[in-house]
């Protein structure tokens, strides 16, 4: 069976970038420059990426038999700026996976 982890890492990275773009670029454009259009499109992309991230987090947790606590950590991290980058380094990098730290 092929692992979902490489695709999950990619989605986590892109989701993290979309979150930073949403709050660092499109929201200032919307409220400071009266340009709502970028916020709409980046918001749609971020929302879709967030849903894919949450689904893949569940699939990876089932695949690796990690349990609900690890899924909760993954989910909450997606709500925080830079959270998905932390998840990648702490739990999904090859080094972290080789340690096989579990919850």
C-alpha positions in Angstrom: 0.0 0.0 0.0 1.3 3.4 -1.0 1.7 5.9 1.9 -0.3 9.1 2.0 2.5 10.9 3.8 4.3 12.5 0.8 1.0 14.0 -0.5 0.0 15.1 3.0 3.3 16.9 3.4 2.8 18.7 0.1 -0.7 19.7 1.0 0.4 20.8 4.5 3.0 23.0 3.0 0.7 24.5 0.4 -2.0 25.0 3.0 0.4 26.8 5.3 1.5 29.1 2.4 -2.2 29.8 1.6 -2.8 30.7 5.2 0.1 33.2 5.2 -1.0 34.7 1.9 -4.6 35.1 3.2 -3.5 36.9 6.4 -0.4 38.6 5.1 -1.4 39.7 1.6 -5.1 39.4 0.8 -6.6 40.7 4.0 -4.4 43.8 4.1 -5.3 44.4 0.5 -9.0 44.0 1.3 -9.0 46.3 4.3 -6.2 48.8 3.6 -6.4 49.1 -0.2 -10.1 48.3 -0.7 -9.3 45.4 -3.0 -11.5 42.5 -2.0 -10.9 40.3 -5.0 -7.6 38.7 -3.9 -9.2 37.8 -0.6 -12.0 36.0 -2.3 -9.8 33.8 -4.4 -7.1 33.1 -1.9 -9.9 32.4 0.7 -11.5 29.8 -1.6 -8.2 28.2 -2.3 -7.3 28.1 1.4 -10.7 26.7 2.4 -10.3 23.9 -0.1 -6.8 23.2 1.0 -7.8 23.1 4.6 -10.5 20.5 3.9 -8.0 18.4 1.9 -5.5 18.8 4.7 -8.0 17.6 7.4 -9.0 14.6 5.3 -5.4 13.6 4.6 -4.6 14.1 8.3 -7.3 11.6 9.1 -6.1 9.1 6.4 -2.5 9.4 7.6 -3.5 8.9 11.2 -5.4 5.8 10.3 -2.6 4.5 8.1 0.0 4.9 10.7 -2.3 3.9 13.6 -1.6 7.2 15.4 -4.9 7.8 17.1 -7.2 10.7 17.8 -4.8 12.8 19.8 -2.3 13.0 16.9 -5.2 13.9 14.6 -6.3 16.6 17.1 -2.7 18.0 17.1 -2.6 18.1 13.3 -6.1 19.7 13.1 -5.3 22.4 15.7 -1.9 23.2 14.0 -3.8 24.0 10.8 -5.6 26.7 12.6 -2.4 28.4 13.7 -0.1 30.5 11.5 3.0 28.4 10.7 1.3 25.4 12.4 1.5 23.1 9.4 5.2 23.8 9.0 5.7 22.7 12.7 3.7 19.5 12.0 5.9 18.7 9.0 9.1 19.1 10.9 8.0 17.4 14.2 5.9 14.5 12.8 6.2 14.1 9.1 9.8 14.6 8.1 11.8 11.4 7.3 13.8 12.0 10.5 10.7 12.3 12.7 9.1 9.2 11.0 12.2 7.2 11.6 12.0 7.9 15.4 8.4 6.6 15.2 7.2 8.8 18.1 3.7 7.8 18.9 0.6 9.1 20.7 
